[in-house]
Amino acid sequence: MNNTKLDYINIFLAVILVAVIALYFATRFKNKEQDKMFWNAEIHSSLENPTAENSNIIQIIDATFYNTFNDSKSEIDSESKRVTSAKSENSIFFKIWQEELLPDSLKLKYFSVDERKFYQLQTLVPYKKMKNLVTEKDVVPILILEILPKGKILLKIIPKENTEPQLLETFMAKEITGKLDLLVYEESLGEKYNRFESIENITDYADLLQNQYKWSSKVEMEEQDVLASFYAYSFKDDRIELSEDADAAAIRSIPKIFYIYWEDKKKKKYNIQYELSPIEVLSAFRKLNEGVSSSDIKFIFKVYKNAYAECEMSKNGISIPLKDLYPYKP
């Protein structure tokens, strides 16, 4: 009798176990857990004519991929740059840290620096088409948004590593009105701050990122000191390589920050970062570029081991001092 009762209990528990397992898989299927995967997404600037003189500089204001089925969303990573161009190595990447459904919707807002225009796109994206292209479970597909001039946007997918991007769909963003605040403010640790406090209009902001001038640079050091490394970054976050000796003049973007490394005769190392005021350096370039003179603009740095560095721009005997926004001694 006891054995029969025990058999019934075991059967009952087995039925409950089967029901729980069935419910688990039914829930997973209902929630499309089997369709979730690791995937990445990037934004690139592109040109239909690669030989065009402009570089299609764009600044992303907001970009989010959604899946409306489970309200999931993927936004631009906080560590990603927001500005890129067709001639830049920078791409803009999204924050995707876990397996998730591929998106079925996109919201995008950006600024075309070359056109001085704001654009917006809010649209569905072909979920089933991209899902069907990802035929292997363990691959990590990459979605690519290519932004071209005049609001044209291509959505592509790289289904797996070492394959060519495949075009999914073409969209046209619509032109919208926008203000300078959308471009100059950044959010960090929950607070917003202005990265370009001295810039007061969109024209100056766009010129700062787009304009290029012919300039060279030079570092003057104390006796017997030796320059070790010297480079800069532009306001669109592209690295500008500079010679460690007498830098040759070249057509370059407007520099935002210079990095200078040197050492003394005892091999003791020193370094500074010299960050320029946006409106000061832009105004200096405009002033020194007036007229028809063919002379080059020069940046001249004077660095010291126990004092603040100095910088000036000069051309044809005109010198304009430039302050360091965050001065410190080496």
C-alpha positions in Angstrom: 0.0 0.0 0.0 2.8 2.4 0.9 4.6 1.6 -2.3 1.5 2.3 -4.4 1.0 5.7 -2.6 4.7 6.5 -3.2 4.2 5.6 -6.9 1.3 8.1 -7.1 3.4 10.8 -5.5 6.2 10.2 -7.9 3.9 10.3 -10.9 2.3 13.5 -9.6 5.7 15.1 -9.1 6.8 14.0 -12.6 3.6 15.6 -14.1 4.4 18.8 -12.3 8.0 18.8 -13.5 6.9 18.2 -17.1 4.3 21.0 -16.8 7.0 23.4 -15.4 9.4 22.6 -18.2 6.6 23.0 -20.8 5.6 26.3 -19.3 9.3 27.4 -19.3 9.7 26.7 -22.9 6.3 28.1 -23.8 7.3 31.3 -22.0 10.6 31.5 -23.8 8.9 30.9 -27.1 6.3 33.5 -26.3 9.0 36.1 -25.4 11.1 35.1 -28.4 14.0 34.2 -26.2 15.2 31.8 -28.9 15.6 34.8 -31.3 17.8 36.9 -29.0 21.5 37.2 -29.9 24.5 39.4 -29.5 24.7 42.0 -32.2 26.5 45.3 -32.7 25.6 48.6 -34.5 27.6 51.5 -35.9 27.1 54.8 -37.7 29.3 55.8 -40.6 29.5 58.9 -42.7 29.6 58.2 -46.5 29.8 59.8 -49.9 28.2 58.6 -53.1 31.2 60.2 -54.9 34.4 59.3 -52.9 36.3 62.0 -54.8 34.1 64.8 -53.7 35.9 67.7 -52.0 33.6 67.8 -49.0 33.9 65.1 -46.3 30.3 65.0 -45.1 31.0 65.8 -41.4 28.0 64.7 -39.3 27.3 65.0 -35.6 24.9 62.5 -34.1 22.5 64.1 -31.6 20.4 61.0 -30.8 20.3 57.5 -32.2 18.3 54.6 -30.8 17.4 51.1 -32.2 14.2 49.7 -30.7 12.3 46.4 -30.7 8.7 47.2 -30.0 7.9 43.5 -29.1 9.7 43.7 -25.8 10.3 47.4 -25.5 14.1 46.9 -25.7 16.3 49.7 -26.9 20.0 50.2 -27.8 21.5 53.7 -27.6 24.9 55.2 -28.5 27.6 54.1 -26.0 28.6 56.9 -23.7 32.3 56.3 -24.6 31.6 56.7 -28.4 32.5 59.8 -30.3 29.5 61.7 -31.8 31.2 63.3 -34.8 32.6 61.6 -37.8 33.1 62.1 -41.5 33.7 60.1 -44.7 37.4 60.8 -44.4 37.7 59.9 -40.7 38.6 56.6 -39.1 36.1 57.3 -36.3 32.8 55.4 -36.3 30.0 55.9 -33.8 29.0 52.7 -31.9 26.1 51.6 -29.8 26.0 50.2 -26.3 24.8 46.5 -26.6 26.0 44.4 -23.6 23.7 41.4 -23.7 21.7 39.1 -26.0 18.8 41.0 -27.4 16.3 40.9 -30.2 17.3 42.6 -33.4 15.6 46.0 -33.8 12.4 46.6 -35.7 12.5 50.5 -35.3 15.0 53.3 -35.5 15.0 56.9 -34.2 17.8 59.1 -35.4 18.6 62.8 -35.1 21.8 64.4 -36.5 23.4 67.6 -37.8 25.1 67.9 -41.1 28.1 70.2 -40.6 28.7 70.7 -44.3 25.0 71.6 -45.0 24.4 73.4 -41.7 21.2 71.5 -41.4 19.5 69.3 -38.8 17.8 66.0 -39.9 15.5 63.5 -38.2 14.4 59.9 -39.1 11.9 57.8 -37.2 11.0 54.6 -39.0 10.5 50.9 -38.9 13.4 48.7 -40.0 13.1 45.3 -41.7 13.4 42.9 -38.7 12.4 39.7 -40.6 14.8 40.4 -43.4 17.8 41.0 -41.2 16.9 38.0 -39.0 16.7 35.7 -42.0 20.2 36.9 -43.1 21.7 35.8 -39.8 21.7 32.0 -40.4 24.3 31.0 -37.8 23.5 31.1 -34.1 26.9 32.0 -32.7 27.8 34.9 -35.0 27.6 38.5 -34.0 26.0 40.5 -36.9 26.8 44.2 -37.3 24.1 46.8 -38.3 25.6 49.8 -40.1 23.8 53.1 -40.7 25.5 55.0 -43.5 24.6 58.7 -43.6 25.0 60.4 -46.9 24.5 64.1 -47.8 21.0 65.6 -48.1 19.3 63.2 -45.6 19.9 59.9 -47.5 20.5 57.0 -45.1 21.4 53.4 -45.9 20.8 50.5 -43.5 23.2 47.6 -44.0 24.1 44.4 -42.2 27.2 42.4 -42.0 25.7 38.9 -41.2 28.9 37.4 -40.0 32.6 38.2 -39.8 34.6 38.7 -43.1 31.5 39.1 -45.2 30.5 42.2 -47.3 27.8 44.5 -45.9 24.4 43.8 -47.5 21.9 46.6 -48.1 18.7 46.2 -46.1 16.8 49.4 -46.9 17.2 53.1 -47.9 15.6 55.9 -46.0 15.3 59.7 -46.4 15.5 61.7 -43.2 13.5 64.9 -43.1 15.0 68.3 -42.4 14.1 69.9 -39.0 14.8 73.0 -37.1 17.4 72.9 -34.4 19.4 75.0 -32.0 23.0 75.3 -31.0 22.3 73.8 -27.6 21.7 70.4 -29.3 25.3 70.4 -30.5 27.4 71.9 -27.7 26.0 70.2 -24.7 27.1 66.8 -23.4 25.8 64.8 -20.5 28.2 63.2 -18.0 27.4 61.5 -14.7 23.8 62.8 -15.0 24.8 66.4 -15.6 24.9 68.5 -18.8 27.8 70.8 -19.6 28.7 73.0 -22.5 31.8 71.8 -24.4 32.0 75.1 -26.4 31.0 77.8 -24.0 32.5 80.6 -26.1 30.7 79.6 -29.3 27.4 81.5 -29.7 26.0 80.5 -33.2 25.8 77.5 -35.5 27.9 79.1 -38.2 30.9 79.5 -35.8 30.4 75.9 -34.5 30.3 74.4 -38.0 33.3 76.5 -39.2 35.2 75.1 -36.2 34.7 71.6 -37.3 34.7 72.0 -41.1 37.3 74.7 -42.0 40.8 73.8 -42.8 43.9 76.0 -43.0 47.5 75.6 -44.0 49.5 75.7 -40.8 52.6 74.3 -39.1 53.8 74.1 -35.5 57.0 74.3 -33.5 58.0 73.6 -29.9 60.7 75.7 -28.2 62.2 74.1 -25.1 64.8 75.0 -22.5 68.4 74.3 -23.4 69.4 70.6 -23.9 65.7 69.5 -23.7 64.6 67.1 -26.4 61.1 66.7 -27.9 59.9 63.1 -27.7 56.3 63.2 -29.1 54.0 65.9 -30.5 50.5 65.6 -31.9 47.1 67.2 -31.7 43.4 66.5 -32.0 40.9 68.5 -34.0 37.5 69.7 -32.8 36.0 66.7 -34.7 38.2 64.4 -32.7 40.6 63.4 -35.5 44.2 62.9 -34.6 46.6 65.4 -36.3 50.1 64.0 -36.6 52.9 66.5 -36.2 56.6 66.2 -36.7 58.8 65.9 -33.7 61.3 68.5 -35.2 60.4 71.3 -37.6 56.8 70.5 -38.5 56.0 71.1 -42.2 53.0 73.3 -43.1 50.0 71.3 -44.4 46.3 71.8 -44.9 44.8 70.7 -41.6 41.6 71.0 -39.5 41.5 73.5 -36.6 43.3 72.0 -33.6 41.5 71.7 -30.3 44.2 70.3 -28.0 48.0 69.7 -28.4 50.0 66.9 -26.6 53.6 67.7 -26.0 56.1 65.2 -24.5 59.8 65.9 -23.9 62.8 65.0 -21.7 65.8 66.8 -20.3 69.4 65.8 -20.5 69.0 63.4 -17.6 66.2 61.6 -19.5 63.6 62.9 -17.0 60.3 63.0 -18.8 57.8 65.9 -19.0 54.4 66.4 -20.7 51.6 68.9 -21.1 48.2 69.1 -22.7 47.4 72.5 -24.2 43.7 72.9 -24.8 42.6 75.9 -26.8 39.5 78.1 -26.5 37.2 77.4 -29.4 36.4 81.0 -30.2 40.0 82.2 -29.6 41.6 79.8 -32.1 38.8 80.2 -34.7 39.0 84.0 -34.5 42.8 83.8 -34.8 42.6 81.7 -37.9 40.1 84.1 -39.5 42.2 87.1 -38.7 45.5 85.6 -39.9 43.9 84.2 -43.0 42.7 87.7 -44.2 44.3 89.1 -47.3 46.1 87.3 -50.2 49.4 86.4 -48.5 50.7 83.0 -49.3 52.6 82.7 -46.0 51.7 79.9 -43.6 50.2 80.2 -40.2 52.5 79.0 -37.4 51.8 77.7 -33.9 54.7 78.3 -31.6 54.8 76.7 -28.2 57.3 77.5 -25.4 57.4 74.8 -22.7 59.2 74.9 -19.4 59.9 72.4 -16.7 58.8 74.6 -13.8 56.4 77.1 -15.4 53.3 77.2 -17.5 53.6 76.7 -21.2 52.8 79.5 -23.7 51.4 79.4 -27.2 50.9 81.9 -30.0 49.8 81.9 -33.6 51.7 84.0 -36.1 51.8 85.1 -39.7 53.5 88.0 -41.5 54.7 89.5 -38.3 51.3 89.3 -36.6 51.3 87.3 -33.4 48.2 86.3 -31.4 48.6 84.6 -28.0 46.3 81.7 -27.2 45.5 80.7 -23.6 45.5 77.2 -22.2 42.0 76.4 -20.9 43.3 74.1 -18.2 47.0 75.2 -17.5 49.3 73.2 -15.3 53.0 72.8 -14.8 54.7 69.6 -16.0 
